[in-house]
Amino acid sequence: MWERVARRTLLALSAVLATFLCYLLYTNAGSTPVTQSVAPGAIEQADAKISNFTFTQSKGNAIQWHVQAREARVFERERRALLSGVDITFYGEQGKEMTVSGEEGTLDIATKNLVLANQSDPMVVETQSGYTIYTNHVAWTDATKELHTNDAIRIVGHGVTVTGRGLLGRVDSEEFQILEDVHVDFLPAS
């Protein structure tokens, strides 16, 4: 007999919990956040607009990289900032290692990943060792500390010009690998 009472009690409790769950789903259905990418037409809907934006990524007391932008539009729900007039400086053990300048970019605030792009002229990536890299698009992956692109690439410096498509670069070691269609031209000594 007590088993029958226990079953009915559990069945009634299950029904109450199911009803409560349905109520929660019904009342919260309209408030579910929708994650979507920021469309160019929605740029005026940013949560904040910041002039002379700066962002510094550090580990301990050492600065790893520093972003300066003429303007940033921050979208808190997407956890990203759209940047214009962007300059990034990467730091290594010997100080400043490399600078990148671009017309526009995106900073993922959660992952600290960056994407820079130029619409007209190629962006300029200057290394401390005297090489200049030209490309229209570059991405920084903070977790692996790598700079990469699949676009056309040109590297100039120390009497050599290297062209190709795609680049994978490790900033700390200043090692860069052109991924395909590599051409090397040596400039005559003057």
Contacts in CASP RR format, 6 or more apart in sequence:
PFRMAT RR
TARGET T0000
AUTHOR 0000-0000-0000
METHOD contacts of the structure
MODEL  1
MWERVARRTLLALSAVLATFLCYLLYTNAGSTPVTQSVAPGAIEQADAKI
SNFTFTQSKGNAIQWHVQAREARVFERERRALLSGVDITFYGEQGKEMTV
SGEEGTLDIATKNLVLANQSDPMVVETQSGYTIYTNHVAWTDATKELHTN
DAIRIVGHGVTVTGRGLLGRVDSEEFQILEDVHVDFLPAS
33 77 0 8 1.000
35 77 0 8 1.000
35 78 0 8 1.000
36 78 0 8 1.000
37 78 0 8 1.000
38 75 0 8 1.000
38 78 0 8 1.000
38 80 0 8 1.000
38 82 0 8 1.000
43 73 0 8 1.000
43 82 0 8 1.000
46 73 0 8 1.000
46 74 0 8 1.000
46 75 0 8 1.000
46 82 0 8 1.000
47 74 0 8 1.000
47 75 0 8 1.000
47 76 0 8 1.000
47 77 0 8 1.000
48 73 0 8 1.000
48 74 0 8 1.000
48 76 0 8 1.000
49 71 0 8 1.000
49 72 0 8 1.000
49 73 0 8 1.000
49 74 0 8 1.000
50 71 0 8 1.000
50 72 0 8 1.000
50 73 0 8 1.000
50 74 0 8 1.000
51 70 0 8 1.000
51 71 0 8 1.000
52 68 0 8 1.000
52 69 0 8 1.000
52 70 0 8 1.000
53 67 0 8 1.000
53 68 0 8 1.000
53 69 0 8 1.000
53 70 0 8 1.000
53 71 0 8 1.000
53 72 0 8 1.000
53 81 0 8 1.000
53 83 0 8 1.000
54 66 0 8 1.000
54 67 0 8 1.000
54 68 0 8 1.000
54 69 0 8 1.000
55 66 0 8 1.000
55 67 0 8 1.000
55 81 0 8 1.000
55 107 0 8 1.000
56 63 0 8 1.000
56 65 0 8 1.000
56 66 0 8 1.000
56 67 0 8 1.000
57 63 0 8 1.000
57 64 0 8 1.000
57 65 0 8 1.000
57 66 0 8 1.000
57 112 0 8 1.000
57 142 0 8 1.000
58 64 0 8 1.000
62 91 0 8 1.000
62 92 0 8 1.000
63 91 0 8 1.000
64 90 0 8 1.000
64 91 0 8 1.000
64 92 0 8 1.000
64 145 0 8 1.000
65 88 0 8 1.000
65 89 0 8 1.000
65 90 0 8 1.000
65 91 0 8 1.000
65 140 0 8 1.000
66 88 0 8 1.000
66 89 0 8 1.000
66 91 0 8 1.000
67 83 0 8 1.000
67 86 0 8 1.000
67 87 0 8 1.000
67 88 0 8 1.000
67 107 0 8 1.000
67 114 0 8 1.000
68 86 0 8 1.000
68 87 0 8 1.000
68 88 0 8 1.000
69 83 0 8 1.000
69 84 0 8 1.000
69 85 0 8 1.000
69 86 0 8 1.000
69 87 0 8 1.000
69 105 0 8 1.000
70 84 0 8 1.000
70 85 0 8 1.000
70 86 0 8 1.000
71 83 0 8 1.000
71 84 0 8 1.000
71 85 0 8 1.000
72 81 0 8 1.000
72 82 0 8 1.000
72 83 0 8 1.000
72 84 0 8 1.000
72 107 0 8 1.000
73 81 0 8 1.000
73 82 0 8 1.000
74 80 0 8 1.000
74 81 0 8 1.000
74 109 0 8 1.000
75 81 0 8 1.000
75 82 0 8 1.000
79 108 0 8 1.000
79 109 0 8 1.000
79 110 0 8 1.000
80 106 0 8 1.000
80 107 0 8 1.000
80 108 0 8 1.000
80 109 0 8 1.000
81 106 0 8 1.000
81 107 0 8 1.000
81 109 0 8 1.000
82 104 0 8 1.000
82 105 0 8 1.000
82 106 0 8 1.000
83 104 0 8 1.000
83 105 0 8 1.000
83 106 0 8 1.000
83 107 0 8 1.000
84 103 0 8 1.000
84 104 0 8 1.000
84 105 0 8 1.000
85 101 0 8 1.000
85 102 0 8 1.000
85 103 0 8 1.000
85 104 0 8 1.000
86 100 0 8 1.000
86 101 0 8 1.000
86 102 0 8 1.000
86 103 0 8 1.000
86 104 0 8 1.000
86 105 0 8 1.000
86 116 0 8 1.000
87 99 0 8 1.000
87 100 0 8 1.000
87 101 0 8 1.000
87 102 0 8 1.000
88 99 0 8 1.000
88 100 0 8 1.000
88 101 0 8 1.000
88 114 0 8 1.000
88 116 0 8 1.000
88 140 0 8 1.000
89 96 0 8 1.000
89 98 0 8 1.000
89 99 0 8 1.000
90 96 0 8 1.000
90 97 0 8 1.000
90 98 0 8 1.000
90 99 0 8 1.000
90 100 0 8 1.000
90 171 0 8 1.000
91 97 0 8 1.000
92 171 0 8 1.000
92 172 0 8 1.000
93 172 0 8 1.000
94 128 0 8 1.000
95 128 0 8 1.000
96 128 0 8 1.000
97 127 0 8 1.000
97 128 0 8 1.000
97 171 0 8 1.000
97 172 0 8 1.000
97 174 0 8 1.000
98 125 0 8 1.000
98 126 0 8 1.000
98 127 0 8 1.000
98 128 0 8 1.000
98 171 0 8 1.000
98 174 0 8 1.000
99 125 0 8 1.000
99 126 0 8 1.000
100 116 0 8 1.000
100 123 0 8 1.000
100 124 0 8 1.000
100 125 0 8 1.000
100 126 0 8 1.000
100 138 0 8 1.000
100 147 0 8 1.000
101 123 0 8 1.000
101 124 0 8 1.000
102 116 0 8 1.000
102 117 0 8 1.000
102 118 0 8 1.000
102 123 0 8 1.000
102 124 0 8 1.000
103 117 0 8 1.000
103 118 0 8 1.000
103 119 0 8 1.000
103 120 0 8 1.000
103 123 0 8 1.000
104 116 0 8 1.000
104 117 0 8 1.000
104 118 0 8 1.000
104 119 0 8 1.000
105 114 0 8 1.000
105 115 0 8 1.000
105 116 0 8 1.000
105 117 0 8 1.000
106 114 0 8 1.000
106 115 0 8 1.000
107 113 0 8 1.000
107 114 0 8 1.000
108 114 0 8 1.000
111 142 0 8 1.000
111 143 0 8 1.000
112 142 0 8 1.000
113 139 0 8 1.000
113 140 0 8 1.000
113 141 0 8 1.000
113 142 0 8 1.000
113 143 0 8 1.000
114 139 0 8 1.000
114 140 0 8 1.000
114 142 0 8 1.000
115 137 0 8 1.000
115 138 0 8 1.000
115 139 0 8 1.000
115 140 0 8 1.000
116 123 0 8 1.000
116 137 0 8 1.000
116 138 0 8 1.000
116 139 0 8 1.000
116 140 0 8 1.000
117 123 0 8 1.000
117 136 0 8 1.000
117 137 0 8 1.000
117 138 0 8 1.000
118 136 0 8 1.000
118 137 0 8 1.000
119 136 0 8 1.000
122 134 0 8 1.000
122 135 0 8 1.000
122 136 0 8 1.000
122 154 0 8 1.000
123 134 0 8 1.000
123 135 0 8 1.000
123 136 0 8 1.000
123 137 0 8 1.000
123 138 0 8 1.000
124 132 0 8 1.000
124 133 0 8 1.000
124 134 0 8 1.000
125 132 0 8 1.000
125 133 0 8 1.000
125 134 0 8 1.000
125 135 0 8 1.000
125 138 0 8 1.000
125 147 0 8 1.000
126 132 0 8 1.000
126 133 0 8 1.000
127 133 0 8 1.000
127 174 0 8 1.000
128 174 0 8 1.000
129 174 0 8 1.000
130 157 0 8 1.000
130 158 0 8 1.000
131 155 0 8 1.000
131 156 0 8 1.000
131 157 0 8 1.000
131 158 0 8 1.000
131 176 0 8 1.000
132 155 0 8 1.000
132 156 0 8 1.000
132 157 0 8 1.000
133 153 0 8 1.000
133 154 0 8 1.000
133 155 0 8 1.000
133 167 0 8 1.000
133 176 0 8 1.000
134 153 0 8 1.000
134 154 0 8 1.000
134 155 0 8 1.000
134 156 0 8 1.000
135 149 0 8 1.000
135 151 0 8 1.000
135 152 0 8 1.000
135 153 0 8 1.000
135 154 0 8 1.000
135 167 0 8 1.000
136 151 0 8 1.000
136 152 0 8 1.000
137 149 0 8 1.000
137 150 0 8 1.000
137 151 0 8 1.000
138 147 0 8 1.000
138 148 0 8 1.000
138 149 0 8 1.000
138 167 0 8 1.000
139 147 0 8 1.000
139 148 0 8 1.000
139 149 0 8 1.000
140 146 0 8 1.000
140 147 0 8 1.000
141 148 0 8 1.000
145 170 0 8 1.000
145 171 0 8 1.000
145 172 0 8 1.000
146 168 0 8 1.000
146 169 0 8 1.000
146 170 0 8 1.000
146 171 0 8 1.000
147 167 0 8 1.000
147 168 0 8 1.000
147 169 0 8 1.000
147 170 0 8 1.000
147 171 0 8 1.000
148 166 0 8 1.000
148 167 0 8 1.000
148 168 0 8 1.000
148 169 0 8 1.000
149 166 0 8 1.000
149 167 0 8 1.000
150 165 0 8 1.000
150 166 0 8 1.000
150 179 0 8 1.000
151 165 0 8 1.000
151 166 0 8 1.000
152 163 0 8 1.000
152 164 0 8 1.000
152 165 0 8 1.000
152 166 0 8 1.000
153 163 0 8 1.000
153 164 0 8 1.000
153 165 0 8 1.000
153 166 0 8 1.000
153 167 0 8 1.000
153 178 0 8 1.000
154 161 0 8 1.000
154 162 0 8 1.000
154 163 0 8 1.000
154 164 0 8 1.000
155 161 0 8 1.000
155 162 0 8 1.000
155 163 0 8 1.000
155 176 0 8 1.000
155 178 0 8 1.000
156 162 0 8 1.000
159 186 0 8 1.000
159 187 0 8 1.000
159 189 0 8 1.000
160 184 0 8 1.000
160 185 0 8 1.000
160 186 0 8 1.000
160 187 0 8 1.000
161 184 0 8 1.000
161 185 0 8 1.000
161 187 0 8 1.000
162 178 0 8 1.000
162 182 0 8 1.000
162 183 0 8 1.000
162 184 0 8 1.000
162 185 0 8 1.000
163 181 0 8 1.000
163 182 0 8 1.000
163 183 0 8 1.000
163 185 0 8 1.000
164 178 0 8 1.000
164 180 0 8 1.000
164 181 0 8 1.000
164 182 0 8 1.000
164 183 0 8 1.000
165 178 0 8 1.000
165 179 0 8 1.000
165 180 0 8 1.000
165 181 0 8 1.000
166 178 0 8 1.000
166 179 0 8 1.000
166 180 0 8 1.000
167 176 0 8 1.000
167 177 0 8 1.000
167 178 0 8 1.000
167 179 0 8 1.000
168 176 0 8 1.000
168 177 0 8 1.000
168 179 0 8 1.000
169 175 0 8 1.000
169 176 0 8 1.000
169 177 0 8 1.000
170 176 0 8 1.000
END
